[in-house]
Amino acid sequence: MLLKRIGYYLVGLSLGSIGVYFFWQKKQATFDYGMDARTLKTIRIKKRVFSDEAKSTMEKFNIDTLKISTILYSGDVDFGKGNPREKPCAEYYITGENELENIHLYVKRCDSTSTIEKIIID
């Protein structure tokens, strides 16, 4: 009798989990609770501006805005190399992951804009 109840519980839990998964996927909800994820999200939602230095680096190394967006979506923020408490614009050092790990961004996040100040290539 106990095994039967556990079986019903597991079947219900599995079906409910699958339903919740598809429900949240359709809403395109994000769960940005980590420090890196919150920082990257606030940078992404602001108007993005590129400095002249960043534009020239992009042209020189053939980096497009899709690569920059990818880094700003899944990159790693190094709070020690940036200045996140700087007023009025916080400064962040972001490193790409996987095939973009040799690209680093230095970003200034202000109230309404995020400026890509430098793009550093290893």
Backbone bond lengths (Angstrom), bond angles and torsions (degrees), N, CA, C in turn:
res aa  C-N    CA-C-N  psi(-1)  N-CA   C-N-CA  omega(-1)  CA-C   N-CA-C  phi
1 M - - - 1.444 - - 1.538 111.32 -
2 L 1.342 116.37 -41.44 1.455 120.46 179.11 1.531 111.25 -65.66
3 L 1.334 117.06 -40.86 1.471 120.75 178.17 1.514 111.36 -63.53
4 K 1.310 117.45 -35.22 1.466 121.78 179.09 1.533 109.64 -65.64
5 R 1.328 116.88 -43.03 1.470 120.78 178.85 1.524 111.37 -65.10
6 I 1.324 115.94 -42.61 1.473 119.81 178.05 1.523 110.06 -62.26
7 G 1.324 116.99 -39.35 1.472 121.11 177.72 1.515 111.58 -62.14
8 Y 1.356 117.76 -45.90 1.462 121.37 177.89 1.542 110.68 -61.93
9 Y 1.316 115.81 -41.28 1.455 120.74 179.16 1.528 110.84 -60.56
10 L 1.333 116.61 -47.25 1.465 120.34 -178.52 1.519 112.18 -65.80
11 V 1.335 117.51 -38.18 1.471 120.49 177.35 1.526 109.63 -64.38
12 G 1.333 117.60 -45.51 1.461 120.62 179.07 1.521 112.67 -64.40
13 L 1.317 115.99 -41.67 1.461 120.45 178.09 1.529 110.95 -62.48
14 S 1.319 116.70 -41.83 1.474 120.66 179.59 1.518 111.27 -64.13
15 L 1.333 117.34 -47.38 1.466 120.43 179.64 1.527 111.29 -63.92
16 G 1.317 117.06 -40.98 1.456 120.56 177.75 1.511 112.34 -64.19
17 S 1.320 117.47 -40.88 1.467 121.60 178.85 1.514 111.34 -63.88
18 I 1.311 116.89 -41.48 1.469 120.97 178.18 1.529 110.06 -64.00
19 G 1.346 116.79 -43.05 1.464 120.77 178.44 1.516 112.25 -61.55
20 V 1.321 117.37 -45.13 1.465 121.50 179.62 1.524 110.38 -64.28
21 Y 1.317 116.59 -40.00 1.464 120.42 179.21 1.523 110.67 -58.17
22 F 1.338 117.74 -49.27 1.466 120.44 -178.86 1.527 111.61 -69.60
23 F 1.326 117.91 -33.60 1.458 121.30 178.13 1.528 110.53 -63.26
24 W 1.334 117.29 -48.24 1.455 120.64 -179.07 1.519 111.65 -69.85
25 Q 1.327 117.60 -30.68 1.458 120.65 179.41 1.525 110.27 -66.75
26 K 1.325 117.68 -38.57 1.465 120.63 179.21 1.520 111.51 -69.03
27 K 1.315 117.60 -32.20 1.461 120.67 179.23 1.518 111.99 -77.19
28 Q 1.305 117.50 -13.56 1.459 123.99 -176.33 1.528 110.47 53.28
29 A 1.323 115.45 44.29 1.456 121.56 177.88 1.524 109.45 -77.42
30 T 1.313 115.49 144.48 1.455 120.13 175.93 1.518 108.35 -120.07
31 F 1.293 115.66 149.63 1.451 121.70 179.74 1.527 108.22 -117.80
32 D 1.309 115.12 84.80 1.456 121.91 -175.16 1.530 109.57 -98.15
33 Y 1.333 115.57 77.37 1.454 119.69 -176.55 1.524 112.99 -102.43
34 G 1.321 118.86 -20.27 1.460 120.85 178.33 1.516 110.79 -76.64
35 M 1.322 116.26 160.60 1.471 119.70 -178.83 1.523 111.70 -62.43
36 D 1.336 116.50 -44.31 1.465 119.76 178.96 1.525 110.89 -61.21
37 A 1.325 116.54 -46.87 1.467 120.67 -176.13 1.522 111.44 -63.85
38 R 1.326 117.70 -41.89 1.468 120.29 179.06 1.524 111.12 -65.27
39 T 1.335 116.08 -42.47 1.461 120.26 -179.64 1.521 110.78 -63.69
40 L 1.330 116.54 -47.13 1.461 119.99 -179.57 1.530 111.26 -63.74
41 K 1.328 117.16 -37.44 1.463 119.67 179.98 1.525 110.73 -65.89
42 T 1.338 117.67 -43.21 1.463 118.96 179.75 1.520 111.51 -65.96
43 I 1.327 117.17 -30.78 1.469 119.74 175.70 1.528 109.84 -70.75
44 R 1.337 117.11 -42.64 1.469 120.92 -177.23 1.515 113.28 -65.53
45 I 1.342 118.66 -36.33 1.466 119.79 -172.90 1.525 112.67 -79.83
46 K 1.305 117.88 -13.19 1.471 120.70 178.07 1.530 110.14 -87.02
47 K 1.320 115.36 159.80 1.462 120.28 177.08 1.525 108.92 -61.00
48 R 1.320 116.44 129.41 1.460 122.04 -175.94 1.523 110.36 -94.43
49 V 1.344 115.19 128.65 1.460 122.50 179.96 1.523 107.40 -125.92
50 F 1.331 116.23 143.78 1.461 121.43 178.78 1.527 109.00 -113.64
51 S 1.321 116.83 132.70 1.464 120.91 175.71 1.530 108.37 -72.70
52 D 1.327 115.81 165.43 1.467 119.87 178.31 1.525 111.06 -61.93
53 E 1.329 116.89 -38.86 1.465 121.04 178.80 1.540 110.95 -62.38
54 A 1.332 116.26 -42.36 1.461 120.25 179.21 1.530 110.98 -66.36
55 K 1.329 116.46 -40.24 1.474 120.02 178.54 1.526 111.29 -62.16
56 S 1.329 117.03 -42.86 1.465 119.35 -179.56 1.525 110.89 -67.13
57 T 1.329 118.20 -37.28 1.465 120.77 176.60 1.524 110.41 -65.24
58 M 1.332 116.88 -39.50 1.470 120.46 178.67 1.526 110.48 -62.03
59 E 1.322 116.97 -42.33 1.464 120.25 179.21 1.529 111.29 -68.16
60 K 1.319 116.79 -42.08 1.460 121.57 -176.69 1.529 112.04 -64.88
61 F 1.327 117.27 -41.66 1.467 121.06 -176.33 1.536 113.37 -103.58
62 N 1.329 116.66 10.43 1.465 122.19 176.69 1.544 111.34 56.67
63 I 1.314 115.84 52.14 1.463 122.34 177.54 1.520 107.50 -104.03
64 D 1.321 116.80 125.69 1.455 119.99 179.24 1.529 111.01 -100.57
65 T 1.317 115.83 173.57 1.463 120.27 -177.39 1.529 111.86 -69.36
66 L 1.320 118.18 -21.24 1.464 120.44 176.38 1.528 110.32 -65.68
67 K 1.329 117.31 -40.96 1.468 120.18 177.20 1.526 110.69 -65.01
68 I 1.319 116.39 -39.79 1.462 120.10 178.02 1.524 109.84 -63.67
69 S 1.324 116.82 -43.95 1.466 120.94 178.77 1.520 111.35 -62.77
70 T 1.325 117.04 -38.68 1.462 120.75 178.07 1.517 111.03 -63.17
71 I 1.323 116.59 -43.03 1.462 120.46 177.83 1.529 110.20 -63.98
72 L 1.333 117.05 -39.96 1.461 120.08 -179.96 1.522 112.40 -73.76
73 Y 1.315 117.36 -11.94 1.465 120.42 176.82 1.527 111.91 -93.22
74 S 1.331 116.36 -41.23 1.469 118.01 -173.03 1.528 113.29 -128.46
75 G 1.309 117.82 17.81 1.453 120.98 -178.00 1.519 113.18 -76.53
76 D 1.317 114.49 178.01 1.463 122.18 -179.66 1.528 107.96 -114.65
77 V 1.325 116.69 122.73 1.461 121.54 -179.53 1.526 108.83 -89.39
78 D 1.330 116.22 124.13 1.464 121.44 176.74 1.529 107.16 -100.55
79 F 1.320 115.83 97.28 1.461 120.66 -176.12 1.518 112.06 -67.14
80 G 1.323 118.44 -23.41 1.464 122.04 179.32 1.515 113.10 -71.75
81 K 1.332 117.33 -28.81 1.468 120.53 -178.67 1.525 112.21 -91.25
82 G 1.312 116.66 -13.27 1.458 120.37 178.37 1.514 110.29 -101.42
83 N 1.315 115.33 -166.10 1.452 121.69 177.78 1.528 107.54 -138.10
84 P 1.348 117.11 75.59 1.470 120.03 -172.21 1.524 114.67 -68.76
85 R 1.313 118.94 -15.82 1.464 120.91 -179.05 1.535 112.69 -99.68
86 E 1.313 116.71 6.99 1.464 121.49 179.59 1.533 109.74 -64.54
87 K 1.325 115.82 136.27 1.468 121.56 177.97 1.510 108.52 -111.10
88 P 1.289 122.37 140.78 1.457 128.29 -0.82 1.532 113.83 -86.54
89 C 1.324 117.35 -9.10 1.466 120.46 -177.02 1.528 110.28 -118.81
90 A 1.318 115.53 118.13 1.465 120.52 177.13 1.521 109.28 -71.97
91 E 1.338 116.78 149.30 1.456 121.75 -178.48 1.524 109.19 -119.49
92 Y 1.328 116.13 135.60 1.466 121.53 -176.12 1.527 110.49 -131.88
93 Y 1.319 114.77 145.25 1.463 123.36 175.84 1.532 106.28 -111.18
94 I 1.324 116.41 116.87 1.466 121.64 -173.68 1.517 109.26 -120.83
95 T 1.330 116.16 132.33 1.458 122.80 179.41 1.521 109.08 -111.49
96 G 1.322 116.33 136.77 1.454 120.63 176.61 1.520 111.52 -71.53
97 E 1.320 115.79 166.02 1.462 121.05 179.16 1.522 109.97 -116.12
98 N 1.329 114.43 161.08 1.472 123.55 178.19 1.523 111.36 56.91
99 E 1.334 118.04 -118.99 1.465 120.14 -175.71 1.529 112.10 -73.55
100 L 1.335 118.16 -10.53 1.462 121.68 179.43 1.527 112.47 -104.61
101 E 1.346 117.11 15.71 1.464 119.78 -175.54 1.524 113.66 -69.35
102 N 1.324 118.05 -12.83 1.466 120.32 177.94 1.534 111.83 -90.20
103 I 1.329 117.32 1.49 1.464 121.52 179.41 1.531 108.51 -109.09
104 H 1.330 115.53 127.94 1.462 122.10 179.50 1.528 107.92 -123.01
105 L 1.319 116.21 141.38 1.456 121.83 179.08 1.525 109.41 -115.77
106 Y 1.307 115.62 140.11 1.461 121.29 170.71 1.523 105.70 -112.14
107 V 1.331 115.98 113.62 1.461 122.15 -170.10 1.522 110.03 -119.45
108 K 1.340 115.87 136.83 1.457 122.37 171.48 1.524 107.49 -106.10
109 R 1.340 115.47 122.03 1.478 120.22 179.76 1.521 108.58 -107.02
110 C 1.327 115.08 113.97 1.461 121.31 178.41 1.530 109.07 -105.88
111 D 1.329 117.05 -170.28 1.464 120.32 -176.93 1.525 113.16 -62.02
112 S 1.323 117.28 -43.12 1.461 118.92 -174.94 1.528 113.89 -118.67
113 T 1.324 117.61 -10.31 1.466 120.03 -178.00 1.519 111.86 -133.37
114 S 1.315 114.41 156.55 1.462 122.71 169.65 1.519 106.28 -120.41
115 T 1.318 116.21 117.75 1.458 120.83 -176.97 1.522 109.33 -105.21
116 I 1.342 115.38 122.74 1.460 120.85 173.07 1.525 105.75 -79.92
117 E 1.327 116.89 101.80 1.463 121.55 -175.56 1.525 111.97 -77.69
118 K 1.336 115.91 -47.84 1.474 120.55 -177.68 1.516 109.67 -137.84
119 I 1.313 114.45 148.82 1.462 121.81 170.64 1.526 105.44 -121.55
120 I 1.322 116.03 118.46 1.461 121.21 -175.13 1.526 107.95 -109.48
121 I 1.333 116.13 127.75 1.463 122.61 -179.18 1.514 108.73 -110.18
122 D 1.345 116.69 128.77 1.474 121.21 174.88 1.511 110.48 -82.55
